């Protein structure tokens, strides 16, 4: 085993993990404000990617116009989903909310399949596919770009949560009733968090669309995003970043050793195992708050 | 809805725990039983075996899930995986030469065993986290199925089920297969109908409503959660085995993938948590709706002259969300 190869696996794993963090940040934003586990985040990511493609390929516009336009559209899609589907479920049992977001996931997947079909399309972001050399390690440029976007979003949200609006969101995530009583619009805040999560979904969709092509399988990112979010603590954005790196490294290094034993495809197994073990051992994750339901 | 017990007064404990407090209920059940027995003579066999039979089997599955989700209040997103355990172990047992009666039993017990593993997560967490863990377990099970050739016969392979037989009689006719499904569905329904009259059913409801209040009453919630998972998994296992034996005729991993789990849970929720008649209706709605809607769409499209609606759900092969 040579060390450079192990280092390469680790660094590439960390970069991929940061891309998972992108999905997880969207999940965390919504969970933080409204305690709704958004199982449709994967489908939202896919929808974001398809909308960008619709502008850039079908209409032939530049990506620099297509992406901001998609961000605006998805922001309102997110707010709309919250307004139409989730608001009336506030306070209902968790099973109803879970089924609603799952239903949304199926609905979005079905709709995109009906409109854009099942064939994979490429994003053509214009990032070179040539590997990027750091010493002797080969790194993928798009992964570096995506990791950069993840870090940038993390910093942006950290700053955002210090603004007046951000403080309102934090108050909402603390206590609905207390927020209402001091005149904060809880509904508006929760809607805003859905909008922000949908914006994150556009960024995720663009990056992942470039990595693996835009097709239905983008919605399968949900499981990895969910694992990262749970591992980091469902209400911690910092947790999403750190857990993303951890999961990415575990997946990349672990699957290298495990694949040789079980004959390939052990990535999903590692992800599922991490999810199960996290919930069993430390349900509130690495950085989450401790008030999570336990028996 | 109607408050149908209005005007029904119970003077004794016995009358309170009657199976049917309202006489109309009993008559309705008898009517539907007769209808079910007579169905092969009333309904063309194509409809019987491609709509009614899967509907009855899925209803049995939904009732099983309702036991754990509706009665005991534990979210379960890995139900299809438990069904897969039963289906695969029963088919393997039958291929090995064990009579189908025992093969079904083996399938049920194997499912019970694996399904109780899900219960151990339920002992630790609940709500969202239980849902996530069972979902992850479903993925693990999918992975095991597709990656162990010894079980599934290799990836992308399917396992041919031997001809179904009961008491040494090979059952191949449409009506015979229908009666098997019907019989199993009736058995599960009777079990579920009587569950609420027993101490077990009341204990499960107590655990659902508030587990520590149940503990104060002397109900060991850990024990009853395991029992609920084991019993529901037994039903799931036999149902999965029957699904393969009477409807699919071969077992493939995609038949028990994660979307099937979600669909069964959707059937339970649409039907109503803890409702038996609801389980029938929920299963019917989810199972038959895609086909019906698709037919409506394609006929509308034909009338309007559109041609972009494809026949994505083949009606002849009823399987929830066949993708």
Interface residues (C-beta under 8 A of the other chain):
Chain A: X37 X94 X95 X96 X98 X99 X102 X103 X106 X223 X226 X227 X230 X262 X263 X264 X265 X268 X269 X271 X272 X273 X275 X276 X279 X280 X283 X292 X293 X294 X295
Chain B: X69 X75 X121 X123 X124 X125 X126 X127 X128 X129 X131 X132 X133 X135 X136 X137 X139 X140 X143 X146 X147 X211 X221 X259 X262 X265 X266 X269 X273 X321
